[in-house]
Amino acid sequence: MRIDARAARFRDRIRDQEGVFTVAQADEAGYSRAAIAAKVGRGEWVPELYRVLRAADHPSTPRTRIRAAMLSLGPDATLVGGSAAYWWRMIDIPPDEVELAMPHQHRPRPRPGVRILRRAVATEDRVVLDGLAVSTRPTTVLAAAADLDLIAGARLMDRVLGKGTVTLEQLRGAQTRTAGRRGTETVRRLLVLAGGGARSEAERTAHHALRGGGMDGWVADHEVRLSGYGLAVLDLAFIALRVLVEIDGWAYHRDLRAFLRDSARQNALVLDGWVVIRTNWYELTQNPEQFVRNVSEALIAQRTVMKI
């Protein structure tokens, strides 16, 4: 291969690898150790990690740092956890450290900004995405959620389920294969919530919050017949004041059909004179005091309007 053709091919490789490359790749492209040292000395190439360089005209980005870490550790490395979630574009902000898994027989030296987990990733849980070996979507979601707190993990799982990025069945299958890893209990609870437990937990929390706030006179699962709609079961109703609390679980359970049905139901309730307050698992978990205030203010306003 002619020198200029080889150089052009190497430039293409650097571009495809988002500005980073290994010393071995530079050597393969025809650069001697002296030529590489000269490039580094002139600032044209910048050391990134062990035996990995970056072209100075390419900015250092989160994707560049992830690719550099993978190149530094070699083909047996697998991108996992929050770093894999970022690579899959499930999250917008990557973790501070690049998280990689390496088989037990490997004992790589530490790399700055890289978190190396000593564990094998099963073949069925490993795919190639944009040229990097990365954990599959279901495995990635579980590992990333396990590293977050319950609320942040729930938001991640809720979001990817709602978008159809993964299915609940895929997540359950991945949990079975990875049982015993860090964060197993958090993942188990998140899957219960995802399967419908978020709504039932939200209902219990709402009832407890109202009782704790000294509010009574409400009825759960109250049935009313609405003109133009039909029979509706109200989650939590203050019947005399016609104030209704509608309780949602996760967005995952609200597809377009459910959204349209709920909209028609809420419109019928408003036309029938009900004041509708909506709450959800996130608010009730993070800020039940705000929920109680919202209900209290609605009741006060209705008493004024109805002169009760």
C-alpha positions in Angstrom: 0.0 0.0 0.0 1.4 3.5 -0.9 2.4 5.7 2.0 -0.2 8.4 1.2 -3.0 5.8 0.9 -1.9 4.3 4.3 -1.9 7.7 5.9 -5.4 8.5 4.5 -6.7 5.2 5.8 -5.2 6.0 9.2 -6.9 9.4 9.2 -10.2 7.7 8.5 -9.6 5.3 11.4 -8.9 8.3 13.7 -12.1 10.0 12.6 -14.2 6.8 13.0 -12.7 6.4 16.5 -13.6 10.0 17.4 -10.0 11.2 17.5 -8.4 8.5 19.5 -6.1 5.6 18.6 -3.6 3.2 20.0 0.2 3.3 19.7 -0.1 -0.1 17.9 -2.5 1.4 15.4 -0.1 4.3 14.7 2.7 1.7 14.3 0.6 -0.3 11.9 0.0 2.8 9.9 3.8 3.2 9.4 4.7 5.6 12.2 8.0 4.6 14.0 8.4 5.1 17.7 10.5 8.1 17.0 7.9 9.6 14.7 5.2 9.1 17.3 7.3 10.7 20.0 7.9 13.7 17.7 4.2 14.1 17.0 3.6 14.0 20.8 6.5 16.4 21.4 5.0 18.9 18.9 1.6 18.7 20.5 -0.1 17.1 17.4 -0.9 14.0 19.3 -2.0 14.0 23.0 -1.6 11.1 25.4 -5.0 10.0 26.7 -4.5 6.7 28.5 -2.0 3.9 28.6 -0.8 3.5 25.0 -3.7 5.5 23.7 -3.3 8.9 22.0 -5.7 11.6 20.7 -5.3 13.8 17.7 -5.0 17.4 19.1 -7.4 18.8 16.5 -10.2 16.5 17.9 -11.8 17.8 21.2 -11.9 15.6 24.2 -15.5 14.6 24.7 -17.3 12.0 26.9 -17.5 9.6 23.9 -13.8 10.2 23.2 -12.9 9.3 26.8 -15.1 6.2 26.7 -13.5 5.0 23.4 -10.0 5.7 24.8 -10.7 3.6 27.8 -11.9 0.7 25.7 -8.9 0.9 23.4 -6.5 1.1 26.3 -8.0 -2.1 27.9 -8.4 -4.1 24.6 -11.0 -6.3 23.0 -11.9 -8.2 26.1 -13.3 -5.1 27.8 -17.1 -4.5 27.9 -18.6 -1.1 28.5 -21.2 -1.5 31.3 -23.4 0.4 33.8 -24.0 4.2 33.4 -21.3 4.4 30.8 -23.1 1.9 28.6 -26.4 3.7 29.2 -24.7 6.9 27.9 -23.3 5.0 24.9 -26.8 3.6 24.2 -28.1 7.2 24.5 -30.4 6.3 27.4 -29.0 9.1 29.5 -27.6 12.5 28.5 -24.8 12.9 31.1 -22.2 10.2 31.5 -20.8 9.0 34.9 -17.6 10.7 36.1 -15.7 7.4 35.6 -15.8 5.2 32.5 -17.2 1.8 33.8 -15.8 -1.3 32.1 -15.9 -5.0 32.9 -12.9 -7.3 32.4 -12.8 -11.1 32.7 -11.3 -12.4 36.0 -8.1 -13.7 34.4 -7.1 -10.1 33.3 -5.3 -7.9 35.8 -4.9 -4.6 34.1 -3.2 -1.7 35.8 -5.5 1.1 37.0 -6.3 3.9 34.6 -7.3 7.4 35.7 -11.0 8.1 35.2 -11.7 4.4 34.6 -13.5 2.0 36.9 -12.6 -1.6 36.1 -14.9 -4.3 37.3 -13.5 -7.8 37.5 -16.3 -9.9 36.0 -17.1 -11.7 32.9 -20.0 -10.6 30.7 -21.9 -13.4 29.2 -22.0 -13.6 25.4 -25.8 -13.1 25.3 -25.4 -9.9 27.4 -22.7 -8.4 25.1 -23.1 -6.7 21.7 -21.1 -4.3 19.5 -22.4 -0.8 19.2 -20.6 1.9 17.2 -17.5 -0.3 17.2 -17.4 -0.9 21.0 -18.3 -4.0 23.0 -21.1 -2.9 25.3 -23.6 -4.6 27.5 -27.0 -5.2 25.9 -29.9 -2.8 26.5 -31.7 -4.8 29.3 -28.4 -5.6 31.2 -27.4 -1.9 30.8 -30.6 -0.6 32.2 -30.5 -2.9 35.3 -26.8 -2.1 36.0 -27.3 1.7 35.5 -30.4 1.7 37.7 -28.7 -0.2 40.4 -26.0 2.5 40.6 -28.6 5.2 41.1 -30.9 5.9 44.0 -34.4 4.6 43.9 -36.0 7.7 42.4 -33.3 8.2 39.7 -33.3 4.5 38.9 -37.1 4.6 38.6 -37.0 7.5 36.2 -34.4 5.7 34.0 -36.4 2.5 33.9 -39.7 4.3 33.5 -38.3 6.3 30.6 -36.8 3.4 28.6 -39.9 1.2 29.2 -42.1 4.1 28.0 -40.0 4.5 24.9 -40.0 0.8 24.1 -36.2 0.7 24.3 -36.6 -2.5 26.4 -39.5 -4.6 27.5 -40.4 -5.6 31.1 -39.9 -9.2 30.1 -36.4 -8.5 28.8 -35.5 -6.8 32.1 -36.8 -9.7 34.1 -34.8 -12.1 32.0 -31.7 -10.0 32.5 -32.3 -9.9 36.2 -32.5 -13.7 36.4 -29.1 -14.0 34.6 -27.4 -11.3 36.7 -28.9 -12.1 40.2 -26.4 -11.6 43.0 -24.7 -8.6 41.6 -24.4 -5.2 43.2 -27.8 -3.5 43.6 -29.9 -6.6 43.2 -32.4 -5.5 45.8 -32.8 -2.1 44.2 -33.4 -3.7 40.8 -35.9 -6.2 42.3 -37.9 -3.4 43.8 -37.8 -1.3 40.6 -39.1 -4.3 38.6 -42.0 -4.7 41.1 -42.8 -1.0 40.7 -42.6 -1.3 36.9 -44.9 -4.2 36.9 -47.7 -2.1 38.4 -46.5 -1.9 41.9 -45.8 1.9 41.6 -49.6 2.6 41.3 -50.5 0.5 44.3 -47.6 1.9 46.4 -48.7 5.4 45.3 -52.2 4.7 46.5 -51.1 3.5 49.9 -48.7 6.5 50.3 -51.5 8.9 49.4 -53.9 7.4 51.9 -51.2 7.5 54.6 -50.3 11.1 53.8 -53.9 12.3 54.0 -54.4 10.6 57.3 -51.1 12.0 58.6 -52.3 15.5 57.5 -55.5 15.1 59.5 -57.8 14.8 56.5 -60.8 12.5 56.6 -64.1 12.3 54.8 -62.6 10.7 51.6 -63.6 7.5 50.0 -61.3 5.2 47.9 -62.6 3.6 44.6 -65.9 5.5 44.6 -68.1 4.8 41.6 -70.0 7.5 39.7 -71.9 7.5 36.4 -70.9 10.4 34.2 -73.0 11.9 31.4 -71.6 11.0 28.0 -68.9 8.8 29.5 -70.5 6.1 31.7 -69.3 4.4 34.8 -66.0 5.8 36.4 -64.2 4.5 39.5 -62.6 7.4 41.3 -59.3 6.8 43.0 -59.9 9.0 46.0 -62.9 11.2 46.4 -64.2 13.8 48.8 -67.8 13.3 47.7 -69.5 16.2 49.5 -67.0 18.8 48.2 -66.6 17.0 44.8 -62.8 17.0 45.0 -61.1 14.0 43.3 -57.6 12.8 43.5 -56.4 10.8 40.5 -53.3 8.6 41.3 -50.8 7.6 38.6 -48.0 5.1 38.9 -45.4 5.4 36.1 -45.6 6.9 32.7 -44.7 3.5 31.3 -48.3 2.4 31.8 -49.8 5.3 30.0 -49.9 4.6 26.3 -51.7 6.7 23.7 -55.0 4.8 24.2 -54.8 5.2 27.9 -54.0 8.9 27.6 -57.0 9.5 25.3 -59.3 7.5 27.6 -58.1 9.4 30.7 -58.6 12.7 28.9 -62.2 11.9 28.0 -62.8 10.7 31.6 -61.3 13.8 33.1 -63.3 16.1 30.8 -66.5 14.3 31.9 -65.6 14.7 35.5 -64.9 18.4 35.2 -68.2 18.9 33.3 -69.9 17.1 36.1 -68.5 19.6 38.6 -65.6 17.7 40.0 -62.2 19.4 40.9 -59.5 16.9 39.7 -56.1 16.8 41.3 -53.5 14.5 39.7 -50.6 13.0 41.6 -48.1 10.2 40.9 -45.6 7.9 42.5 -42.8 10.3 42.1 -44.5 13.2 43.9 -45.8 10.9 46.6 -42.4 9.4 47.2 -40.4 12.6 47.1 -42.7 15.3 48.3 -45.9 14.0 50.0 -46.2 17.3 51.9 -46.8 19.1 48.6 -49.5 16.6 47.7 -51.3 17.2 51.1 -51.1 21.0 50.6 -52.6 20.7 47.1 -55.5 18.7 48.4 -56.0 21.0 51.4 -56.1 24.1 49.2 -58.6 22.5 46.8 -60.9 21.6 49.7 -60.7 25.1 51.1 -61.5 26.6 47.7 -64.4 24.3 47.2 -65.9 25.0 50.7 -65.8 28.7 49.7 -67.4 28.1 46.4 -70.1 25.8 47.8 -70.5 27.8 51.0 -70.0 24.8 53.1 
